[in-house]
Amino acid sequence: MSVTIKNLEAAFAGESMAHIKYMYFARICRAAGDETTAKVFEETAAQEVMHAFGHLDLLYPASKMSPARCLEMAIEGETYEYTEMYPSFRHAAIEEGQHAAVAEMDEQIAESKVHADQFRMTLEKAAKRFAALAKVEEKHARHYQATLDSVKKA
């Protein structure tokens, strides 16, 4: 993997994290009665999202993506989370006696599995829809070809 790709991935992660962190800070400020500071954090968070999208445009150019590819990538990511990432985090939390973190990891493992399954079902349904559309299109193509053949004979 190129250094530029690694840097774009790191920048995307940083901008995404900043967005969520600033939204969290806005919540804290608003709960403390500081609406002005909350709005500053929310406005900045919105800019961070746009930066993250800019990085994604370079990492995953829309011209090379499709709904199916997006679903496949989402399935891969969620599967990694529930089979490798969160289990290893959970193991470390157990060793450190961080019971709240263990519970959080357990929730994330379960939720990531649900997300992967949802994406997988969506992909399967989409494949069936596309297969059905292909049959309809094939029928229309045969009809048009027959019509064209009859016109050529006339």
C-alpha positions, 0 to 999 in steps of 0.5 A: 500500500502506498504512503499516500493511501496510508496517509489518506486513511489516517487523515480520514480516521482523524477527521472522522474522529474529530467530527464525533468528538466535537459533536460530543463536546457540543452535547457537553457544552449544551448540557452545561447551558453553553449554547454558543460554544455548543454551536461552534463545536457543531459547525466545526464538526460539520466541516470535519465531515466534509474533510473526511468525505474529501479523503474518501473521494480519493480513497474510493472514487465514485467512478470505481464504486457500485452499490454491490461493492459498497455492501461488500466493503461494509460486510468485510469491515463489520466482519473484521470488527466482530471476529478480530478487532473487538475480540482482541480489544475485549481480551485486553480489557479483561486482562486489565480488569476493565469490566465496563470496557468488556461490556462495551466490547461485547455489545459492539461484537453483537452489533457489528455481527447484526450490521454485517448480516443486514448488509449481507441480506441487502446484497443478496436481495439486490442480487436477486433484483438485478437477476430479475431485471436481467431476465426482463431486459433479456425478454425485451431484447429478444422482442426488439430483435424479433421486431427488427428482424421482421422489419428487415425482411419486409 
